[in-house]
Amino acid sequence: MQERIRQLFHAMIDLDRGDPDLIQHFTKVHAYACLIAESEGIDAPTAEVLEAAALVHDIAIPLCNEKYGSHAGPLQEKEGPALARALLSRLPFTEEEIARVCALVGEHHTYDPIDGIDHQILVEADFIVNSFENGHAKETLEHTYRRIFATPTGKRIYATMFGLEQ
């Protein structure tokens, strides 16, 4: 793990102090994003930006819950980029990397259009974790598989995990 990703991981754990569900969520999304990216042969710079985005993708949940009484996807996409930018600006990320992470945070609940392989993988990793955490019904799982998944690795993980036909 790169030093700055390690620093970001610790910063997110500190930020979400007292909320083990949220910490577990971004940890799992990060792990699946890394696995999919590596299995799909994503280049190292793109993979590292993806790792950062996976760690901070839900950074706005506490603020949204406090401000709106909800952390619905569009609210997270609205509030998340500024929070991610503030955190990443304190760490050794370039402006270009920060801008891409913020774009991914701002579209991680947007599925049409998918804007790049890093966006696709982030969405897939988040769906793998959310589908488990939310206990989705078989019909919902099948619909999600058909509608969302595009990478061979993501498809294989999702179908295998939930016992779906590929």
Secondary structure, 3 states (H helix, E strand, C coil): CCHHHHHHHHHHHHHCCCCHHHHHHHHHHHHHHHHHHHHCCCCHHHHHHHHHHHHHCCCCHHHHHHHHCCCCHHHHHHHHHHHHHHHHCCCCCCHHHHHHHHHHHCCCCCCCCCCCHHHHHHHHHHHHHHHHHCCCCHHHHHHHHHHHCCCHHHHHHHHHHHCCCC
